[in-house]
Amino acid sequence: LINGNNSMWLVESDKQSTYAPLNSDVTVDFAIIGGGLSGLWTAYHLKTLDPSATVAVFEAESIASGASGRACGWLSGKPVGVREALAKVKGREAVIKTECLLREAVDKTIDIFTSYGADIGAHKGGTLTVARSESELKRLERSIQNDRAWGLTSDDLQFLNRHETLSRVQISEARGAAYMPSMARVDPAKMTQSLAAIVEKLGVAIHERSSVRFQGRRVTSNDYGINAKKIIVATEGYSAQLPFMKRTILPMNSSLIATAPLSENEWERVIWNNAEGISGMAHTYFYSARTPDNRIAIGGRGKPYRFASGFDTNGIVDNKTVQALKLLLDSLFPQVDLKVDYAWCGVIGVTRDWSPFVHQVAETGNIMLGGYAGQGLTAAYLGGRIASSLALDIDDDYASLPWVRDLPRKWEIEPLRWIGANGLYRVYSLADVLEHRKDSPKTVWFAGLADRIAGRVTK
Ligand SMILES: Cc1cc2nc3c(=O)[nH]c(=O)nc-3n(C[C@H](O)[C@H](O)[C@H](O)COP(=O)(O)OP(=O)(O)OC[C@H]3O[C@@H](n4cnc5c(N)ncnc54)[C@H](O)[C@@H]3O)c2cc1C
């Protein structure tokens, strides 16, 4: 088992750092902090909207070393954020429009990589949200009704009965699923590294090993000054390290394991021919993908949160979490004997209302974006597009989407934050155990209460 090294994708790609650290003072129109998808898509959109703009991206470690190079690989058009929270900003129609743009972004993104000849391992097979108990099935039905009320048509979302679900993938105990076609599985590290190569071609300067520091009004990296008309902060789950972002984004841990590639014979028993992204309706969320090199990757929270917004070390996962994910994998696919090759983890950026933001500071014009709560591969494209309109003072439809808002309210101080995040996760685990044991269609009452305390009004 290879544990850590940021992610399987980065170990397998074995790409060396190619961009020089900042080694002199620099003056640009736009300085972007963070070499993940948010920062790189912002750079891309800035250069395509205004080719004369000078843009530089500063990455503390290397391109794709953050969440973007550690993801499971769902380039998904699923809604991002809590609809009710976002509707308070600009109303219901604006939320529906944002969701439509996210679905469109899946194809747009793939087209961009194709046009540059970049292979990101994309296969558009959609997602299956699978119910494996009576209470999960009831929640799935309610969630489909809710999606319909928010404008999703039968083109966007379909219910599959048990038989239809099993004909796509042989998941044990499956009782039904929601199928959404708007998802392509990708290799997220290749996608991020390819995007860096594309923006460099467009004239963007990229600096790796260039952590940006704020010392009063002075902005530096490696002790050299960064002078920019506007700064765009695209540090997502790592934002808690910046003085002005403390407690705005909680770095929630997410862990993954990946099996050895399955043989043809094993795939015949699993099926999964269309490489759909698979997740569940349990309170303790899991997500899974058939990777471009024919492994199964499966992820979940593990230890959800480290005290005082702490981080993992190079993506190393504790043994207990690896074992828990393997148990889950074996319970989904008992018909095959799977061997785990890789384990890794990273942080996802979660705001107090579980919804994303693109915030522009009125006095400086500087911009911060993020808060995708684990769904940033597509959201970063849209977030970057919105940030570019704001940065270039373009008053278009993107600038009036509900993600454009004040910074969400801050998370609680410690130790409340630690107790809340980890305590609620225990409550969810207990709820799953009880519901599974009873096999009643009812969701246990304290799981709903936990959702309200957490701020996750809808799931
Ligand atoms: C295990 C895991 C699985 C996931 N699976 C999926 C999935 O399948 N689908 C999906 O849509 N989303 C998934 N996500 C979430 C998704 O990866 C993120 O939402 C998305 O990548 C965020 O991109 P980003 O550019 O905003 O942040 P990041 O990719 O985290 O980039 C931020 C960068 O900022 C850099 N940085 C921080 N501070 C500084 C500084 N001071 N100076 C310079 N640089 C700095 C960091 O080093 C980092 O590289 C997953 C996340 C994890 C952790």
The ligand as a Gaussian input file, in Angstrom:
#p B3LYP/6-31G(d) Opt

LIG

0 1
 C       -9.893000      13.526000      -1.171000
 C      -10.696000      14.519000      -1.990000
 C      -11.575000      14.061000      -2.971000
 C      -12.301000      14.990000      -3.743000
 N      -13.063000      14.531000      -4.779000
 C      -13.697000      15.427000      -5.579000
 C      -14.386000      15.004000      -6.750000
 O      -14.379000      13.837000      -7.119000
 N      -15.063000      15.949000      -7.464000
 C      -15.062000      17.269000      -7.111000
 O      -15.707000      18.070000      -7.786000
 N      -14.365000      17.692000      -6.055000
 C      -13.675000      16.818000      -5.293000
 N      -12.943000      17.268000      -4.237000
 C      -12.899000      18.698000      -3.980000
 C      -12.029000      19.403000      -5.012000
 O      -10.810000      18.718000      -5.119000
 C      -11.810000      20.852000      -4.603000
 O      -13.055000      21.465000      -4.369000
 C      -11.091000      21.649000      -5.685000
 O       -9.979000      20.955000      -6.157000
 C      -10.677000      22.993000      -5.135000
 O       -9.786000      23.600000      -6.037000
 P       -9.031000      24.895000      -5.567000
 O       -8.141000      25.318000      -6.642000
 O      -10.025000      25.890000      -5.095000
 O       -8.208000      24.425000      -4.274000
 P       -6.859000      23.570000      -4.213000
 O       -6.744000      22.608000      -5.317000
 O       -6.756000      23.044000      -2.824000
 O       -5.736000      24.647000      -4.470000
 C       -5.394000      25.613000      -3.510000
 C       -3.892000      25.792000      -3.607000
 O       -3.502000      26.938000      -2.870000
 C       -2.187000      26.705000      -2.424000
 N       -1.904000      27.675000      -1.355000
 C       -2.431000      27.733000      -0.122000
 N       -1.945000      28.788000       0.560000
 C       -1.089000      29.428000      -0.294000
 C       -0.277000      30.587000      -0.186000
 N       -0.231000      31.332000       0.937000
 N        0.488000      30.951000      -1.247000
 C        0.457000      30.227000      -2.398000
 N       -0.301000      29.125000      -2.543000
 C       -1.064000      28.724000      -1.520000
 C       -2.218000      25.268000      -1.963000
 O       -0.918000      24.706000      -1.899000
 C       -3.100000      24.618000      -3.024000
 O       -2.342000      24.021000      -4.053000
 C      -12.187000      16.373000      -3.469000
 C      -11.299000      16.824000      -2.487000
 C      -10.563000      15.911000      -1.750000
 C       -9.597000      16.423000      -0.722000

